[in-house]
């Protein structure tokens, strides 16, 4: 009986491994093709590259203005994450701790942002950004993307702060500590797990957002990776040996991020779902 | 009056805490959304940028008579429903399988989750090569290798939308699987032992224990996949650009091409309102159904 169970488990495991292998072929194909010439990729699409070449990469780095774009991506994500963490944790603190009705309404006001799609307001937003003179600036994109990440962040922070015990804060108040100092020296330090979750979610959302840079960043000095990729795809649709390194270089930072912090990313991206 | 002043002073610090978030959220989300309402009733367009007047429901009437807009709405519905159904129907069994005592469980989990981290746009460009009918299209190489005719996945209006859905199911099935997996781990193993003692078959156990206790994850995942499905844009942009013959045009892709690129601002805004109402309607109905299932 027991051995029958272990055999079926083994079979299940083998079946799943085969499925996973087939499942991941597109990513593998993307990776190996980057090292091949067009002819080799055409004849042996899935074979390990024989005439291993890095030439594709050097030309890709150049035509994408890779390091400028990467720098812009990093600036947008870091600034966006910082703004979202500061603003949303402070707001969520008030919503979680103060029991006045008005704060409940403010919470509902923020929650509508999770349901109502932001794309609805794109036209007036475009007008607004032009009138603020923020077209073609990283600042504009940072503010917009931070704004889109706020509702979910406030939701996650509020749920977490609800479960943080009040005693420490009360002791600080009795010692004459003001709200501002109490929050930053005591409460905020207890929020590390949810800060990590929000940071990961916001970083991925800003990094992968294509629509906002497409609409608001026009010059190449202000390009981000996805925009540069998009510009180059138009030019090189035929020469795909040159295009694949660009695809791979665009996802490379995310791949490294995923491989180094996998556990946190999987937990972070799924946090607030079942528990929430 | 005095009491109000006192309570205001007491609350001042909290208002200061809330102000940055409210200001940012109001300026870049609430204000544009409200303006969309206003513009949807005007004749504002690229051709008529200055003399903007109130035209009532004219824009909405135009939408309902325009074939392309209607096509965009039905496509978006079809896409969202197919996406929601297939992602969840694949993710649940996968999660149940990975919840067994497997040696390579965490490896399998990482592999299935991986595509969800990548930008949808990149996934779109990658699949446009995989689907290609040129000599290098990997899938068609396999299809012709098996002795069949080449399939024009993205060029045939009858199948293009399904080809688009497939890439997104592939990309996000692992993400949803992980959510189901987290939920499965909260189900006590006694339940399964008891079911085994009663001689329940695997399918019976799944139907009467696993599925009902998975409802929290099911409600979250189905609602989110539905909302994300309705918002689809990047993948269409990368794979087909709305074509062939508007077969994959979606609400957002139309809002951008008609509303921004072609300059029909009033119409685009009206379409935005229709979109918001559809999302709210579908989500409300969906949540009702889930609530009904939970109370049963």
Interface residues (C-beta under 8 A of the other chain):
Chain A: X9 X12 X13 X16 X17 X20 X23 X24 X26 X27 X29 X30 X38 X41 X42 X45 X46 X83 X86 X87 X88 X90 X91 X93 X94 X95 X98 X100 X103 X106 X109 X110 X113 X115 X116 X117 X118 X119 X120 X121 X122 X123 X124 X125 X126 X127 X128 X143 X144 X146 X147 X148 X150 X151 X154 X178 X179 X180 X183 X204 X207 X208 X210 X211 X215 X226 X229 X230 X233 X240 X243 X244 X247 X250 X251 X254 X255 X257 X258 X262 X265 X266 X269 X270 X273 X274 X276
Chain B: X11 X13 X14 X17 X18 X20 X21 X22 X24 X25 X27 X28 X29 X30 X31 X32 X33 X35 X36 X39 X97 X98 X100 X101 X102 X103 X104 X107 X108 X109 X110 X111 X112 X113 X114 X115 X116 X117 X118 X119 X120 X121 X122 X125 X126 X127 X129 X130 X135 X136 X138 X141 X170 X175 X178 X179 X182 X183 X186 X216 X217 X220 X221 X224 X227 X230 X231 X233 X234 X237 X252 X255 X256 X259 X260 X265 X268 X269 X272 X273 X275 X276 X279 X280 X283
